[in-house]
Amino acid sequence: MKNKIRVVLADDHPVVRDGLAAIVNQQADMEVVGEAGDGEEAIALYERHRPDVMVLDLRMPKRDGVAVVQRVLELHPKACILIMTTYDGDEDIFQCLSQGAKGYLLKDAPRPEILAAIRAVSEDRPYTSSQVAAKALQRMGKPSLTQRELAVLQLVAEGRSNKDIARRLSITEGTAKTHVKAILTKLDAISRTEAVAVAHKRGLIHL
């Protein structure tokens, strides 16, 4: 008989972990070997168990999903990671997949799809639901914000004025204004409030 697919679950909600563990452990061909409640623990458990698949939530304490994906793949380039989250912002999806996560699934996916995704990823096959794939493609067609623009956007989200942004980032008020204008253009927004709403929805900033 072929070996079971060994799974590590990383999610900061115990109820979600319990539910997932129950589904996985009911399968004849898979078993949960470890459960993590935060990003640091997820990395440590990956190191300890070297599972076939790590099922990883995006928003976790200590390190978020993207940082965990980066670190685990740095240490183990062949690691198979499946992101499973409630967030479908195209930036989140794009970041995780471009960092090397094998799959991306939303938590409201039906049970057969969750199991199919774990099996696919364990065989090193990419897995994304059609709605997630569509969002990732959409994101590829959008202009990216620079690191500086993201820093400005975060300050705009905090309700800061151009003058305040300039002071905090040690740039001129004119430069701050230029950055804000570029952000509005790239996000296709007509006001600062709309830009913040769009950015939050896409996962560019987290309020």
C-alpha positions in Angstrom: 0.0 0.0 0.0 1.3 3.4 -0.9 2.3 5.7 1.9 -0.2 8.2 3.3 0.0 11.9 2.3 1.5 13.6 5.4 -0.1 16.9 6.1 0.7 19.9 8.4 -2.1 22.3 9.0 -1.3 25.9 9.8 -4.2 28.2 10.9 -4.7 30.4 13.9 -8.3 29.3 14.4 -8.5 26.1 16.4 -12.0 25.4 15.1 -10.8 25.6 11.5 -7.9 23.3 12.2 -10.1 20.8 14.0 -12.5 20.7 11.1 -9.8 20.3 8.5 -8.0 17.7 10.6 -11.2 15.7 10.8 -11.7 15.8 7.1 -8.1 14.8 6.3 -7.8 12.0 8.9 -11.0 10.4 7.6 -9.3 9.7 4.3 -7.5 6.4 3.9 -4.7 8.0 1.9 -3.8 11.0 4.2 -3.0 12.0 7.8 -2.4 15.1 9.7 1.1 15.0 11.3 1.2 18.5 12.9 -0.9 21.6 13.6 0.4 25.1 13.9 -1.4 28.2 15.3 1.0 30.9 13.9 3.5 31.5 11.2 6.6 30.8 13.3 5.2 27.5 14.5 4.3 26.6 10.9 7.9 26.9 9.8 9.2 24.9 12.8 6.6 22.1 12.2 7.6 22.0 8.5 11.2 21.5 9.6 10.3 18.8 12.1 7.9 16.8 10.0 8.9 17.6 6.4 5.3 16.8 5.4 4.1 16.1 1.8 1.8 19.1 2.0 1.5 22.1 4.2 -2.0 23.6 4.2 -1.5 27.2 5.2 -3.7 30.1 6.2 -2.8 33.6 4.9 -3.4 35.8 7.9 -1.6 34.5 11.0 0.2 36.0 14.0 4.0 36.3 14.0 4.4 35.6 10.3 1.8 35.8 7.6 1.3 33.2 4.9 3.4 34.9 2.3 6.4 35.2 4.7 5.9 31.5 5.7 5.9 30.5 2.0 9.1 32.5 1.4 10.9 31.0 4.3 9.9 27.4 3.9 10.8 27.4 0.2 14.1 29.1 0.9 14.9 26.1 3.2 13.2 23.5 1.1 12.7 24.5 -2.5 10.6 21.4 -3.3 8.1 22.0 -0.5 4.5 21.6 -1.5 2.3 24.4 0.0 -1.4 24.8 -0.4 -2.8 28.2 0.7 -6.3 27.9 2.1 -7.9 31.2 3.1 -10.9 33.4 3.3 -9.1 36.1 1.4 -9.4 36.3 -2.4 -7.7 39.6 -2.9 -5.8 39.3 -6.2 -2.6 40.7 -4.7 -2.6 37.9 -2.0 -3.2 35.2 -4.6 -0.5 36.7 -6.9 2.1 37.0 -4.1 1.6 33.5 -2.8 1.7 31.8 -6.3 4.6 33.9 -7.5 6.5 33.0 -4.3 6.1 29.4 -5.2 3.0 28.1 -3.3 1.6 25.2 -5.3 -2.1 25.9 -4.7 -4.6 28.5 -3.5 -8.0 27.6 -2.2 -10.8 29.5 -0.5 -12.1 28.1 2.8 -15.6 27.9 1.6 -14.5 25.3 -1.1 -16.5 22.1 -0.9 -14.9 19.2 0.9 -14.2 17.1 -2.3 -12.3 20.1 -3.7 -10.2 20.5 -0.6 -9.2 16.9 -0.7 -8.6 17.0 -4.5 -6.3 20.1 -3.9 -4.3 18.3 -1.2 -3.8 15.3 -3.4 -2.8 17.4 -6.4 -0.3 19.5 -4.5 1.2 16.4 -2.9 2.0 15.2 -6.4 3.7 18.5 -7.1 0.8 19.6 -9.4 -0.5 23.1 -9.1 -4.1 23.6 -7.9 -6.3 26.7 -8.0 -10.0 26.9 -8.3 -11.2 28.6 -11.5 -12.3 31.7 -9.6 -8.9 32.1 -8.0 -7.1 31.5 -11.3 -9.2 34.2 -12.9 -8.2 36.7 -10.2 -4.5 35.8 -10.5 -4.7 36.4 -14.3 -6.5 39.6 -13.7 -3.8 40.8 -11.4 -1.1 40.0 -14.0 -2.6 42.5 -16.3 -2.6 45.3 -13.6 0.3 47.7 -13.1 2.2 47.0 -9.9 2.8 49.6 -7.2 6.4 50.3 -6.2 7.5 49.8 -2.6 7.5 53.5 -2.1 3.9 53.8 -3.5 2.8 51.0 -1.1 4.4 52.9 1.8 2.5 56.1 0.8 -0.7 54.1 0.3 -0.5 52.7 3.8 -0.1 56.2 5.2 -3.0 57.4 3.0 -5.1 54.5 4.6 -4.2 55.9 8.0 -5.7 59.2 7.0 -2.5 61.1 6.7 -2.2 64.3 4.7 0.4 64.8 1.9 2.4 67.0 4.2 2.4 64.4 7.0 3.3 61.6 4.5 6.2 63.8 3.2 7.5 64.3 6.7 7.3 60.7 7.7 9.0 59.4 4.5 11.5 62.3 4.3 10.4 63.4 0.9 9.0 66.7 -0.3 5.3 67.4 -0.3 5.4 67.6 -4.1 6.8 64.1 -4.3 4.2 62.8 -1.9 1.5 64.4 -4.1 3.1 62.7 -7.2 3.0 59.3 -5.5 -0.6 59.7 -4.5 -1.5 60.7 -8.1 0.3 57.6 -9.4 -1.5 55.4 -6.9 -4.9 56.7 -8.0 -4.0 56.1 -11.6 -2.8 52.6 -11.1 -5.7 51.6 -8.9 -8.1 53.3 -11.3 -9.6 55.3 -8.3 -10.9 58.9 -8.3 -10.3 59.6 -4.6 -8.0 58.7 -1.8 -10.9 56.9 0.0 -11.7 54.8 -3.1 -8.0 54.0 -3.6 -7.8 52.7 0.0 -11.0 50.6 -0.5 -9.7 49.1 -3.8 -6.3 48.4 -2.3 -7.8 46.7 0.7 -10.1 44.6 -1.4 -7.1 43.5 -3.6 -5.0 42.7 -0.6 -2.4 45.4 -1.2 -2.9 46.8 2.3 -4.4 45.3 5.4 -6.3 47.7 7.6 
